[in-house]
């Protein structure tokens, strides 16, 4: 019997279509989380609506995903480099 596949976690960037602000998040269920954002069920992005997914990265562990999210949120250079790589996203 083979072991269960790893549960992936995702770091994602949302961009507001009204003011171009960026939100950085992390989730193990990206589709569900995006739906929550789009329906205004997330306090953090409610005032940014409508939002669009502009980027995401997958990680094999939630610890790795949370570490990446933290780097993007609290170390400006990491986010600057990512924006440069994906074409500005904000």
DANORZI-V127125 format. One record per residue. N is the residue number from 1. PHI is phi as a letter, one per 20 degrees, with the letter a starting at -180 (999 if undefined). OMEGA is omega in whole degrees, 0 to 359 (none if undefined). D_FIRST is the distance of its C-alpha to the first C-alpha in Angstrom with 1 decimal. Layout:
BEGIN
n = {N & N}
phi = {PHI & PHI}
omega = {OMEGA & OMEGA}
d_first = {D_FIRST & D_FIRST}
END
This chain:
BEGIN
n = {1 & 2 & 3 & 4 & 5 & 6 & 7 & 8 & 9 & 10 & 11 & 12 & 13 & 14 & 15 & 16 & 17 & 18 & 19 & 20 & 21 & 22 & 23 & 24 & 25 & 26 & 27 & 28 & 29 & 30 & 31 & 32 & 33 & 34 & 35 & 36 & 37 & 38 & 39 & 40 & 41 & 42 & 43 & 44 & 45 & 46 & 47 & 48 & 49 & 50 & 51 & 52 & 53 & 54 & 55 & 56 & 57 & 58 & 59 & 60 & 61 & 62 & 63 & 64 & 65 & 66 & 67 & 68 & 69 & 70 & 71 & 72 & 73 & 74 & 75 & 76 & 77 & 78 & 79 & 80 & 81 & 82 & 83 & 84 & 85 & 86 & 87 & 88 & 89 & 90}
phi = {999 & e & f & f & f & f & e & f & c & c & d & c & c & d & c & f & e & e & c & m & f & d & c & d & c & b & b & e & c & f & g & f & f & f & f & f & f & f & e & m & e & d & g & f & d & g & e & e & g & f & c & c & f & d & a & b & c & d & c & f & c & f & f & f & f & f & f & f & g & f & f & f & f & d & c & g & f & f & f & g & f & f & g & f & f & e & n & n & k & q}
omega = {181 & 180 & 178 & 178 & 181 & 176 & 182 & 172 & 188 & 170 & 185 & 177 & 174 & 178 & 177 & 178 & 181 & 183 & 178 & 177 & 184 & 173 & 178 & 181 & 182 & 181 & 175 & 177 & 188 & 181 & 180 & 182 & 178 & 178 & 177 & 178 & 184 & 180 & 179 & 182 & 178 & 180 & 185 & 184 & 183 & 182 & 181 & 188 & 356 & 179 & 175 & 175 & 180 & 183 & 169 & 177 & 178 & 179 & 182 & 179 & 178 & 179 & 179 & 180 & 180 & 177 & 178 & 178 & 180 & 179 & 181 & 183 & 191 & 178 & 186 & 182 & 179 & 179 & 177 & 180 & 179 & 178 & 179 & 181 & 183 & 174 & 171 & 178 & 177 & none}
d_first = {0.0 & 3.8 & 6.6 & 9.2 & 12.0 & 15.1 & 17.8 & 20.8 & 24.3 & 27.5 & 31.0 & 33.6 & 37.3 & 39.4 & 43.0 & 45.7 & 47.5 & 50.7 & 51.2 & 48.5 & 47.2 & 43.6 & 40.9 & 37.9 & 34.9 & 31.2 & 28.5 & 24.8 & 25.8 & 28.4 & 29.3 & 30.0 & 31.9 & 34.0 & 34.9 & 36.1 & 38.2 & 39.7 & 40.7 & 42.4 & 40.1 & 39.8 & 42.8 & 42.4 & 42.8 & 44.8 & 48.1 & 46.6 & 45.9 & 45.3 & 42.6 & 40.6 & 37.4 & 38.6 & 35.6 & 32.1 & 29.6 & 25.9 & 24.3 & 20.7 & 22.0 & 24.6 & 26.5 & 27.1 & 28.2 & 30.6 & 32.0 & 32.8 & 34.3 & 36.4 & 37.7 & 38.7 & 40.4 & 42.3 & 42.9 & 45.1 & 44.6 & 40.9 & 41.7 & 44.7 & 42.6 & 40.0 & 42.9 & 44.4 & 41.3 & 40.7 & 44.4 & 45.9 & 44.0 & 46.8}
END
